[in-house]
Amino acid sequence: MLPRPLAWVLLCLTGWVITPLAAMPRPLSPTTTVSLITCAPGTETYSLFGHSALRITDPSQGLDQVYNYGTFDFSTPNFYGRFLRGDLSYFLSATSFATFYAAYQAEQRPLTEQVLALRPAETQRAYDYLEASLASSARFYRYQFFADNCTTRLYDVIMRSVTGSVQLDSTYVPAGQTYRQLLAPYLAPSPWVKLGMNLGLGWPADRLTTFRQRLFLPTELSQAWTHTSRQHRPFVTYTRSLLTAPVLPDQPLGWGTPQQVFCSLAILLALAACLPARYDLLAAVLGRGVLAAVGLTGCLLVGLHLFSLHTPAHYNYQLLWLLPTHLFLAVTSPRHWWRPYTTGAIALLMVGSLLGYWLYYSQLMPEIGWLLGLLLGQLLLLRRQCSVVGQADIRADSLAN
């Protein structure tokens, strides 16, 4: 079994080596099969949603190749900056099935194969399209999580190859689900990733999805083909498990989840407020830490909205309460003129929390309620401190006069 980093390096390098060799499409035999490989979600952040690839097998010619639209190049200049901005080029690569299998075997991630009922001409059309794309600039594309990713591209390849109509039965899916709701089961095992992603996603994530729009997730595409037919025959010839992983018992999330951290912080702030005045520094540090974290998060969300090409991060109503200006409150002393600001911030927080509660807080992100409570408590405390400072300033002015 290959070590995980080595397996992925070999997978990418093999894709680069095979690509020039595959530039010349060749006639396939009638026994060639096209199948969708669905990779189960992994434990790493990049693999939480699973993966899809297309396998083309022609035993008569010794062809067993996997096509993957989820490849990117770590040597790209300013890789992380371009990734955050959303203009990092992903590309189509091809590798042998053996190399592809070894990489997932190293990660112990299950693989499922669905052999599609494509006619020989359709199989040839899919193969020719993929090979032509590999040999041209069409292999590169700008990744869009919801609209254009490694899974949606494979759906498009299959649909452009099929002649005639196929019937996709969408009655098995619940109606009225948003992108955010579709992501929830995949994010559940990673509470902090779940929190960060839900804070980072804006209004586009709360739009209701059509059946076609659900297919950005590998598992959803796999299920869609299972419920697809052509001329009253299943579109999937057969399904088989290529790789199974040992069944592990569900692991408790343990200590340190967002809800536990926010709850503990709220208790500490409440206790610090009850301590004698000589311990005020502790309460101030904790409270200003909350404001600084909120302000920095707000700055990040503004940056994503203004400069990122990731459209799901645009129009983020979380900015109603994750105000970047809170960062200023965290590093300065209270002033009487803060009072109107804190009043406005509290009003915006209430509007934002009601909007978020209506959309998803109560069902998907109960821990955000604790964060909202922490922030509200700090704003109310600052508002009271502003009043005290204002009264002290008035008395000082009276004495001076």
N, C-alpha and C positions, 0 to 999 in steps of 0.2 A: 504494500500500500504506500503510495507516495505521500510525503508531507504536504499539507495543504498549500503553502506558498509555492512549492515547487510544482505542484500539480497545475495550479493556475498559470504559472509562467509557461509551462509546456503547452498548455491549452492555447494560450494567446500566440506563442511563437509558431506553433504548428499551423494555426490559422493563417499567419502571414506567409508561411512557406508554401502551403497548399494553394493559396489564392492564385498566384501566377500560373500554376500548373492547371488550374481549373478554368482558365480564361477561354478555352475552346470547348464549347458545349459539344456533346457527343450524343448520337442516337442511343436511346435506352431500349432495353428489351421489354416485351409485354409483361414480364413477370416483376418489373420494378414496382416497389411500394413506396408510398409517401406516408409518413406518420408524424403526428405531433407528440413531442416529448414534453411532459409537464414535470418540472422539478419542484419538489416540496419546499416550503419555506424553511430557511435556516435560522441559526441563532444570531448571526451577524446582522448589523443594521441594514447593510446593502441587500441582504437575502431574505428579509422578513416577509416579502410578498411572493416569493417563489420566482420561477423563471420558466420560459418556454423556448423551445428550439424545434427545428424541423429536420427530420431524418429522411434521407433518400437512399434506398438500398436496391442495388441491382446485382444479385449473386452471380449472374452469368459473366459480369465484367469485373467482379471483385470490388464493386463500388459500395461503400457504406460510409456515408458522409453526413455530418451534422452542420446545419446552417444556423447561425446565431446572430441576432441583431442587437445583442446586449453587450457588445465589445467596446472598450475605450482604451486609449493609450495614456498610461501614466507619465510618459515622457513629454506630453504636450506642454508647451510653455505656459506658465501661470495656470497649472492644472486646477488647483483648488479654487482660485479666483474665478476661472471660467465655469467651473462646476456650480459654484454658488450663483453666478450671474445667469446661468442657464444657456450659455452658448458653447458648451463643450460638445464636440462632435462624437457621436456614437457611430458605430459602423457595423456592417455585415461582415462576418468572418465564417470560414468553413474549416472544419477539422475532422479527423477520422472519429468514428464513433468510439473506438477503443480509448482514445485520448480523452474524449468528452466523458466517457463512463468512469475512467480512472479518477478524474477530478472530483466528481460527485461521490465516488466511493470513498475518497479520502476525507470528505466532509460528512460522510454517513447520512446523506440526504436521499430520500426515496425518489425514484424515477418511475413514471408511468408512461407507457406508450399506447397511443391510439392509432391504429392503421386506418387510413381514410380510404373510402371507396371511390378512388379517382380512376377514370378511364385512362388507357395508355396515352392518348393524345393530351389529356389534361396533366398527367404526370410529366410528360415531356415539356409541356408549356411551363409548368412550375420550375422544373430543373433549368430550362433555358433562361428563364427570367432571373433566377438566382445567380446563375453563372455569369450572365451579362452584367448584372449589378456588381458582382465581385470585381469585374474587369474595368469598371468605370467609376466615375465620381458619384454615381447613384448609390454606392454602398454607404456613403456618409449621410447622416441626417442629424437634425437638432432634436434632441430628446425632449419630449413633453410627457410628463408622468401620466396624465389622464388620457391624452389624445393621440400620442405618437410614441410608442415604446416597443420593446422587443416582442411583446405579445400582439399588439394591434397590427404590427407589420406582418406577422405571420398570417393573421386573419386575412389581411388584404391580399397576400400572395395566393392563398388558397382560393379566395373568391374571384380573383382575376383569372385564375386558371380554369375554373369550372365553367363549362358551357351549359346553358339551360338554367333552370331555376332549382334551388334547393329550399326546403321548408324548415325554418328554424322555429321550433315550438317554444315560445317564451312563457307559457302558462305556468311553468314550474317555479318561476322566480317571484318573490313578493313584490308587490307594486309599491311605488312611492319611496324608494330608497335613494339617499343622497350618496355622493362620493365618500363623505366622511363616515357614514354608516357602513359602507362597504369595507372601508379600511379597518374598522374597529376590531374585528376578530383577529386580524394579523398583528395589530399593535398591542393586544392585551398582554402577551408575555413580556413586553419591554415597557414598563410603566413610564420611565423617563423619556424614552423615544416617543411614546404615545402622547405625553404632555407636550413635548417640544413640537411635534408635528401638528397637533391640534391647535396650538397657539400660532404656528406659522402659516396654517392654511387659512385663506380668506373666504370671501363670499362664494367664489366659484365652487368650492368644495361642498357647499350646502345646496347646490342645485339638484333637483330630482334627475335621476339618470334614466335614459331610455335603455332598452335591452341591448342595443348595439354599444352604448357607452359603458356598460358594465364589463365589456370584454377586454378592458385594459389589464385585468388581473388574470394571471395564468390559470388559476382554478376555474374561474368563470368561463374562460374560453373552452377549457376541457369539458365542462358540463354542457356548454352550448352545443358542441359537436355531438355529444351523447344524445341530445334531444333534437338532432337534425336528421332529416330524411330527404330522399330524392326518389320520386316515383314510388312512394310508399315503402321504400327500403331504407334501412339504417345507413347513415352516411359514414358511420364508424364500422368497419368490417369486424374488428375485434380489439379488445383492450387487454393489455397484460402489464404486470409489474416487472420492471427491469431491475430494480434495485430496492431492497427493503432495508429499513434501519431497525436496530433493536428497539423494542418498545420500552420506554422508560416511564416510571411513575411521574405524575405531575409534580413538579417541584414548587413548593410554596415560594411566594415572591420574597419572603424574608423581610428583614428590617431595612429601612431606607427608601421605601416607596415615596412618591410625592405626597400622598395623603398623610403618611406617617410623619414626614418631615415638616409639613405645614402645620399639622396638629401639634407637634412638639414645640415648634416655634411659637405658636399662639399661646401655649401654656407658659413657656418661658417669658414671653412678653407680659402676660398677665401677672406672673409672679414677680417679675422685675418692677412692675408698676406699684406693687404693694410693699416693696422694700424701702428702707429709710433713704433719705435724700443722698447720703454718701454713695449709694449704689446707682445713682441716676445714669452714670456712664454706661453701665451694662445695658440698660433699657435703650439708651440713645444709640449704642452701637448696633444692637439688634434691629431697632426700628429703621435706622438709616441704611442698614444692610438690605432690608426689604425694599425700601425706596430705590436704592441703587440697582438692585436686581431687576425691578420693574422698569426703571428708566433705560437700562441697557437693553433689555428685551424689546422695549418700544423702539429704540434706535435701530435695532436689527430689523424689525418689521417695516419701519419706514424705508430702510435701505432696500429691502426685498421688493417693496411696492414700487419704488422709484426706479431702481436700476436692474432688477432681475427680470429675465425673460420667462421665468417660471410663472405662468399665468395663474395657477392655483394659489399663489401667495399674494395676489393683488387684491385690493379693496378689502383689507382685513379690518373688520369691525372690532377686533380685539384692541385696536388702537384707541377706542373710546375710553378704555381704562388703563391700558399699558402706555401711558403718556411718556414720551422721551424726556419731557421737561421735569419729570420726577427726579431725574438724575441731579438736577440743580438743587432740589430740596435736600438731597442726601449729603451735600458737601458744603452747605451754608447754614448759618444760624437763623432761627425764626425771625421774621420781620412782620410788622403789623400789616403791611401791604400784601402779605401772603394770604390773608383771610379770604379775599374774593377769589383767589386762585383755588384754594382748597375747597371752597364752596362749589365752584364750577367743576372741579375734579370729582367731587362726590356725586354731583348730579350726573356727570358723564358715566361714572362707574355704575350708577343705578340703571341708567339706560342700557349700557353695554351688558350688564349682568342679566337684565330682563330679556334682552335680545338673545343672548347666548343660552339662557335657561330655556327659552322657547324653542331654540334650534337643537341643542344637544347636551347642555351641561348636566341635566338631571339624569339622562340615560347613559351618556358615554364618558363624561368627565366630572364626576362628583368632587374630585380633588380640587378642581378650579374654584369650587365654592369656598374652600379653606383659604385659598390664595386671595380671593376677593374679600373675604372677611379680614384677613391680615392687613390688606391695603386700606380697607375702609377704616379699620381701627387706627392706623397710623395717620390717615388724613384727618380724622376727628380729633386725634391728639394734637396734631399740628395746628388745627383750627383753634383749639382752646389755647394753645401756647401763643398763637398770634394775638388773641384777645388780651392775654395777660401782658404781652410785650406792648401792645397798643395802649393799654391803660397806664402802664409804667411810663411810656413816652409822654402821655398827656400830663401826668403828674409832674414829670421832669420839666415840661414846658411851662406849667403853671408856676412852679417854684422859681424858674429862671426869670419869669416876668414879674 
